[in-house]
C-alpha cells in the first residue's frame, strides 16, 4: 500500500537577478559591449545615456501627459516586441556565448588560411576533377597546416559527397601539387614530410641544406631524440657539419599554418583594470567599457504611470502594459547587475593589489606572495566562486605589462627559514637555472632539485618536473644543443 509522506527540506535557489549578475560577472570586458548591445536590442525600455532630470520647460500639465501616454500605449504593436508565449516572464539572456546567427561577429581583416589556399589553387592549372580533389585536400588541412586524415578516408569523402570515384594514387598526385602552395610545408602529413618539403624548396646544392635533408629523411628519429652522436656515426660527418645542418633544420617552420590561424583566432587582451602608481600610491581605474551609461526610457515609465491613473483599462491595454512593465523590471535588473559587477570587480582588484603590493610596485616576480582564492574571498567577504569568476576572465594593465588576474594566484612553499614563498617565485628561479645551464650538458630534474635546495627551496624532484612542464620546458635530453 502506498503512503504519502510530507517532508521539509531547506534549499537555496538563485533569483533571476542573481543569475543575471553571475552571468555578467564572468564575461570579460571585450564581450561586455556585445552583451549590452544585445540587451539594448531585445529590450526597448533600456537606453544608452545618463539619467537626467527633465527640465520644467519640457514638462506638460498632468492632463496632457496622461492623454498622450495613453495614446502611446494604444499605438504599441505588441507583436513587434514579444512572442505570445513570452508574456509570462522576462526571458533571461545568456552569458556572452551566443548562437552564431544571433550574435554580430567582427569581420576579420586578414584572409583566412583556407581562402588563401583556395585562391592559390586556381593558379595550378588543374582540370575540373583535380580541382575538386584539391579543394577537398585543402579543406582537410588543420590549423597547423597538416593533413592528418588518411588518403583512403578522403577517397571515401569524395565518393559520398561529390560522387567522384578516384584512387589514393590520384589523390597523392594532386597532394604533391597542393604541397607546392605557400606557406612552405603546407599540406604535409607529418612533421618529417613538412620539414622535407621546406628543405626541397631551398637550394639543395648548398651543402648545409643537402645534409639537413639527409638528416630529416634518414635520421629523423635520432634527430627528434637529439641523439647527435648516432647521426654523426650513421652519416659519417663531423660535429661542425652536423651543427650547421641542425641549425638549418631548426630555422624551418614546424607549423606552417599556425601563424595565420593564430591571427584568425587571437583576440586582443583587453584589460579590465588599469593600475598606475601616482605619487607613491597605487591607483586602480576600471576600464571605461565596464562602466557604460544605461537608463530606463522615461517615455515607457510614463506609460505605466499614466495607466495606473487611468480609468480606461481594457484587456488589450492591460496586456500591453504588462509587457512594458516586465521590460521595465528587466531593464532595472540589468542596470543593477552592471553596477554590482563594477563594485565586485573593484573590490576584488583592490584586495589583490593590497596582497601583492610588493609585485605591483616593483614588477619583480620573485616578490609575488602565495595567494589562493580563499585569501581574497575572506578579505572581501564574498564566496570563493565569485572570486574565481573574476580571476578566471579578467586582466589588469600595469606599468610592467598586461597580466591575467589568475597570474597572481599561486600556492605557497616553505623555505629553510620557514617563510612561505609563492610557487611562481620558485618557477621563476627554476626558469633562470635552466636558462643559464650549459646547453651541451643540460641539467636533469634531480640536479635542478639540488640547486633549488641550495637556494633554500625545499621541493621534491617530481615537483620540479611538474613546474618544468607547466613552464613548457622539455626534459634535459631535449634541451641539449651542439
Secondary structure, DSSP 8 states (H G I E B T S, - for coil): ---------------HHHHHHHHHHHS-HHHHHHHHHHHHHH-TTEEES------GGG---HHHHHHHHHHHHHH--GGGT--GGGTTS-----SS---TTTS-----SS--HHHHHHHHHTTS---HHHHHHHHHHHHTB-TTSBB-S-HHHHHHHHHHHT-----HHHHHHHHHHHTTSSSTTTTBSSHHHHHHHHHHTS-TTSHHHHHHHHHHHHSHHHHHTT-HHHHHHHHT--HHHHHHHHHHHHTS-S-TTHHHHHHHH------SEEEEEETTEEEEEE-GGGS--EEE-HHHHHHHHHHHH-S---HHHHHHHHHHHHHHHHHHHHHHHHHHHHHHHHHHHHHHHHHTHHHHHH--GGG---B-HHHHHHHHT--HHHHHHHHHH-EEEETTEEEEGGGG-B-EEEBTTS-EEEHHHHHHHHHHHHHTS-GGG---HHHHHHHHHHTTB---HHHHHHHHHHTT---HHHH---
